[in-house]
Amino acid sequence: MRYQSTRGNSPQQSFLEILLGGLAPDGGLYLPTEYPQVTKEQLDSWRGLSYADLAYEVLSLYCDDIPEADLRALLRKTYTEQVYCNGRTEDKAKDITPLHWLGEEQGTRIGLLSLSNGPTLAFKDMAMQLLGNLFEYALKK
């Protein structure tokens, strides 16, 4: 997959090429040149996956320059019970982002997804823990 700058004045690059670079040279953000389409069948097949395996299914659509086994290993290293066990009372640590149903309003269920069980007890852990592992991987290449 290729990524292009939102300002349009930088060369297209791959996922690993933009990972360590930050902003595009023209000051824009990199976005995919095309967005993958996910079918209802794919979505249905993802139900019940672990957080790491679901993350693999989604991220692999945008990152084709990290081999499948390496990407899967990075995600399984990142999203573990040991890392996301903080701030819990009744939730199981294996549920990386537990979903709590709060009730129903006008026939619609309302849920709250817990994203603050990582090392810093902030939602940013969901991305930053992976980013650190991706940086480490890219720097070794």
C-alpha positions in Angstrom: 0.0 0.0 0.0 1.2 3.5 -0.8 0.6 6.7 1.2 0.4 10.2 -0.2 0.7 13.6 1.5 -2.5 15.6 2.1 -0.7 18.5 0.5 0.2 16.6 -2.6 3.8 17.8 -3.0 5.7 14.8 -1.6 6.5 11.4 -3.2 4.3 8.5 -2.3 5.8 6.1 0.3 5.1 2.8 2.0 4.1 2.2 5.6 7.6 1.6 6.9 9.0 4.6 4.9 6.6 6.9 6.7 6.6 5.3 10.1 9.8 6.9 11.3 9.5 10.1 9.2 6.5 11.8 10.8 5.1 14.5 8.6 5.6 14.5 4.8 8.4 16.8 3.6 5.7 19.3 2.3 4.3 19.5 5.9 1.2 17.3 5.1 0.0 14.1 6.7 0.3 10.8 4.9 -2.9 9.1 4.0 -3.5 5.9 2.0 -3.8 6.4 -1.7 -6.7 4.0 -1.6 -8.8 2.7 1.2 -9.4 -1.1 1.5 -12.9 -2.3 1.4 -14.1 -4.6 4.2 -17.1 -6.9 3.4 -19.8 -7.8 5.8 -18.5 -11.4 5.7 -15.0 -10.2 6.7 -16.5 -8.2 9.6 -18.5 -11.2 10.7 -15.4 -13.5 10.6 -13.6 -11.1 12.9 -16.2 -11.5 15.7 -14.7 -13.3 18.7 -11.1 -12.6 17.7 -8.7 -11.6 20.4 -7.7 -7.9 20.4 -4.3 -8.7 18.9 -5.7 -10.8 16.1 -8.4 -8.3 15.3 -5.7 -5.6 15.2 -3.8 -7.8 12.8 -6.8 -8.2 10.5 -7.3 -4.4 10.3 -3.6 -3.3 10.2 -2.6 -5.8 7.6 -5.0 -4.0 5.2 -2.8 -0.9 5.5 0.6 -2.3 6.1 1.8 -4.7 3.4 5.5 -4.2 3.8 5.9 -6.0 7.1 5.7 -9.8 6.6 2.5 -11.4 8.0 4.3 -13.4 10.7 6.3 -10.4 11.9 3.2 -8.1 12.0 1.2 -10.8 13.9 4.1 -11.3 16.3 4.4 -7.5 16.9 0.7 -7.2 17.7 0.7 -10.3 20.0 3.7 -8.8 21.8 1.9 -5.5 22.2 -1.6 -6.4 23.3 -1.0 -8.8 26.2 -2.6 -9.4 29.6 0.6 -8.3 31.3 0.6 -4.9 29.6 -3.2 -4.2 29.8 -3.9 -5.4 33.3 -4.0 -2.0 35.1 -6.9 -0.2 36.7 -9.2 -3.2 36.6 -11.6 -4.4 39.2 -13.8 -7.1 37.7 -12.6 -7.3 34.1 -10.5 -10.1 32.9 -7.0 -9.0 31.8 -7.3 -11.1 28.6 -10.1 -8.7 27.5 -7.6 -5.9 26.4 -10.5 -3.4 25.8 -13.5 -4.7 27.8 -16.9 -3.5 26.7 -19.4 -2.5 29.4 -23.0 -2.3 28.5 -24.6 0.6 30.3 -28.2 0.1 29.3 -30.6 0.8 26.5 -32.0 4.1 25.2 -34.8 4.2 22.7 -34.2 0.6 21.7 -30.4 1.1 21.2 -27.9 -0.5 23.5 -25.3 1.9 24.9 -21.8 0.6 25.7 -18.6 1.9 27.1 -15.3 0.6 25.8 -12.5 0.7 28.4 -9.3 2.0 26.8 -7.4 3.0 29.9 -5.9 -0.3 31.2 -2.4 0.2 29.8 0.8 1.2 31.6 -0.1 4.9 31.9 -3.9 4.3 32.4 -4.7 6.5 29.4 -6.3 5.7 26.0 -3.1 6.6 24.2 -1.5 3.4 25.4 -3.6 1.6 22.8 -1.5 3.2 20.0 1.7 4.2 21.7 2.6 0.7 22.9 2.3 -0.6 19.3 4.1 2.4 17.9 7.1 1.7 20.2 7.2 -1.9 19.0 6.9 -0.8 15.4 9.8 1.7 15.8 11.9 -1.0 17.3 11.1 -3.3 14.4 11.7 -0.7 11.7 15.0 0.4 13.2 16.3 -3.2 13.1 15.5 -3.4 9.4 
